[in-house]
Amino acid sequence: MADLRIPDTMMALRLTGTGMDSVGLQEVEVPHPEPDQVLCRVECAAACASDNKIIDQGAAHSLMHGWNPARWPVTLGHEGCVTAVEVGRNWEDKIQVGRRYAVQPAIPSAPSRHRERYAGEGRGIRKIAIGYTLPGLFAEYVVIDPEVIGCSCLVPVPDEALPHYACALSEPISCVVAAQQHTTHVTKESPDTPRRAHLGLLPGGTTLVLGAGPMGLWHVEIAMSYLPATIIVSEPNDARRETARRFFAQRARDAAIDLVLTTPDMLDAAIADATGGRGVDDCIVALGIKAIQEKSFDYLGMGGVTNLFGGLKADDRMIQVDARRVHYDSISAVGSSGSDPSDIDETLELIAEGKIRPGNYVAAVGGLDAARDLIDAVRAQRMEGKGVIYPNLRRPLAEVEGWSGEQEEELLAEG
Ligand SMILES: NC(=O)c1ccc[n+]([C@@H]2O[C@H](COP(=O)([O-])OP(=O)(O)OC[C@H]3O[C@@H](n4cnc5c(N)ncnc54)[C@H](O)[C@@H]3O)[C@@H](O)[C@H]2O)c1
């Protein structure tokens, strides 16, 4: 059972302007929750490439809605796992002291607090986020506002055996779960039977994943649950293809899935070989490059769907699509950004069942004093995986090759 005594002050990684020079640990008061708030202890928080977007853009970031961190510093961190330690009386029926929750950071709501800090007094805001204008998770404690709980964005951890890091990583993984559920295939068993809509990747079909960065690897892992006959992964980086082979070759064999690892210059031949020249049923573009998004349509066979998972920069966002192929071959494109609490819930179940192994992706571990170094490593693309921070520990960032519940327990026991 976690120690639930609450100190008067805590350390938090705060942004006090723009740029990395404005990021640092500060001692701040532990807030007392008002009746409509909940105070949580942060068990684990992970770094994400988008932490750097708010650091670089400050008030100009779209999720800041004009809030200036130079005037009102914000605590960073939006992927994490927390334990409720003090529950305001309005939430006593819903949130239990001592219970762990995974955090869905994107809150589809207007802010309940500090409206004067937003441009236009916050009028018209429909989405806010933890680690932006709502207190973030690179801190020992976090106060949770009512809109977070009202939108079901504290997601109860379904299994006490799940390690903290796995719950924290459920957020980025849930974006992949959500994305694959945005794909729809219109199927028909025979010409004289009705059409049906199948949600998700085509079972028995060919799935192509472009890019084997962390998100591409998660796409491969979750694609396996749809049981395609073949998964092709195209990635120019040798080390990343090797990681994909190490993680998935045996599991694909066990599931009778043919896993093909290839490079962009060999991709056409690999697709022709795997599909008998028909083209793939699903393509997932797990990178944000315009030319590759455009090219992804060429890989599709009849009825194929390309999933534009990586976002493009605003000034580089127009792509060309062969409308004759949409018309004659019924190819289509889908996309999504982020996830819902239901996706986190589903991801936690998949992790509990062993269908997703988030520990494989952990490449660095540290205490709260290492959070800034971790963000810096992500910024410099020195990380080959995810880094996780235990905010109640103080220890430097250590590289690891995967992580487990036992290792987490040992680390926390060392203190
Ligand atoms: N939609 C969402 O909800 C969501 C959520 C998180 C991240 N993303 C996006 O997902 C994308 C991938 O994220 P990541 O962290 O894995 O990025 P990453 O940059 O680590 O990985 C991209 C990979 O693509 C490879 N690549 C480059 N050119 C290629 C080519 N021609 N063919 C095949 N592979 C090629 C790179 O070598 C790299 O390994 C990013 O654009 C990110 O913004 C989307």
The ligand as a Tripos MOL2 file, in Angstrom:
@<TRIPOS>MOLECULE
LIG
   44    48     1     0     0
SMALL
NO_CHARGES

@<TRIPOS>ATOM
      1 N1         -2.2340   10.3210  -34.5660 N.am      1 LIG1
      2 C1         -1.8370   10.3090  -33.3070 C.2       1 LIG1
      3 O1         -2.6360   10.2090  -32.3720 O.2       1 LIG1
      4 C2         -0.3610   10.3660  -33.0090 C.ar      1 LIG1
      5 C3          0.0790   10.1820  -31.6970 C.ar      1 LIG1
      6 C4          1.4540   10.2290  -31.4440 C.ar      1 LIG1
      7 C5          2.3480   10.4230  -32.5040 C.ar      1 LIG1
      8 N2          1.8700   10.6200  -33.7730 N.ar      1 LIG1
      9 C6          2.7860   10.7970  -34.9210 C.3       1 LIG1
     10 O2          3.2770    9.5240  -35.3100 O.3       1 LIG1
     11 C7          4.4600    9.6930  -36.0890 C.3       1 LIG1
     12 C8          5.4910    8.6650  -35.6800 C.3       1 LIG1
     13 O3          5.9410    8.9040  -34.3670 O.3       1 LIG1
     14 P1          7.3360    8.2730  -33.8610 P.3       1 LIG1
     15 O4          7.5550    8.7850  -32.4930 O.co2     1 LIG1
     16 O5          7.3410    6.8030  -34.1200 O.co2     1 LIG1
     17 O6          8.3320    9.0080  -34.8830 O.3       1 LIG1
     18 P2          9.8140    8.6900  -35.3330 P.3       1 LIG1
     19 O7         10.3030    9.8790  -36.0600 O.co2     1 LIG1
     20 O8         10.6100    8.1340  -34.1860 O.co2     1 LIG1
     21 O9          9.6530    7.4610  -36.3990 O.3       1 LIG1
     22 C9          9.4600    7.6360  -37.7830 C.3       1 LIG1
     23 C10        10.2270    6.5370  -38.5080 C.3       1 LIG1
     24 O10         9.9810    6.6430  -39.9070 O.3       1 LIG1
     25 C11        11.1640    6.2270  -40.5760 C.3       1 LIG1
     26 N3         11.1500    6.6660  -41.9760 N.ar      1 LIG1
     27 C12        11.6560    7.7940  -42.5220 C.ar      1 LIG1
     28 N4         11.4590    7.7860  -43.8720 N.ar      1 LIG1
     29 C13        10.7910    6.6410  -44.1580 C.ar      1 LIG1
     30 C14        10.2970    6.0740  -45.3570 C.ar      1 LIG1
     31 N5         10.4370    6.6510  -46.5390 N.pl3     1 LIG1
     32 N6          9.6420    4.8960  -45.2760 N.ar      1 LIG1
     33 C15         9.4870    4.2530  -44.0980 C.ar      1 LIG1
     34 N7          9.9550    4.7480  -42.9380 N.ar      1 LIG1
     35 C16        10.5930    5.9330  -42.9570 C.ar      1 LIG1
     36 C17        12.2780    6.8600  -39.7420 C.3       1 LIG1
     37 O11        13.5190    6.2280  -39.9680 O.3       1 LIG1
     38 C18        11.7550    6.6420  -38.3180 C.3       1 LIG1
     39 O12        12.2420    5.4390  -37.7590 O.3       1 LIG1
     40 C19         4.9040   11.1610  -35.8600 C.3       1 LIG1
     41 O13         4.5630   11.9070  -37.0130 O.3       1 LIG1
     42 C20         4.0450   11.5910  -34.6620 C.3       1 LIG1
     43 O14         3.7910   12.9700  -34.6380 O.3       1 LIG1
     44 C21         0.5440   10.5610  -34.0450 C.ar      1 LIG1
@<TRIPOS>BOND
     1     1     2 1
     2     2     3 2
     3     2     4 1
     4     4     5 ar
     5     4    44 ar
     6     5     6 ar
     7     6     7 ar
     8     7     8 ar
     9     8     9 1
    10     8    44 ar
    11     9    10 1
    12     9    42 1
    13    10    11 1
    14    11    12 1
    15    11    40 1
    16    12    13 1
    17    13    14 1
    18    14    15 2
    19    14    16 1
    20    14    17 1
    21    17    18 1
    22    18    19 2
    23    18    20 1
    24    18    21 1
    25    21    22 1
    26    22    23 1
    27    23    24 1
    28    23    38 1
    29    24    25 1
    30    25    26 1
    31    25    36 1
    32    26    27 ar
    33    26    35 ar
    34    27    28 ar
    35    28    29 ar
    36    29    30 ar
    37    29    35 ar
    38    30    31 1
    39    30    32 ar
    40    32    33 ar
    41    33    34 ar
    42    34    35 ar
    43    36    37 1
    44    36    38 1
    45    38    39 1
    46    40    41 1
    47    40    42 1
    48    42    43 1
@<TRIPOS>SUBSTRUCTURE
     1 LIG1         1 GROUP 0 **** ****
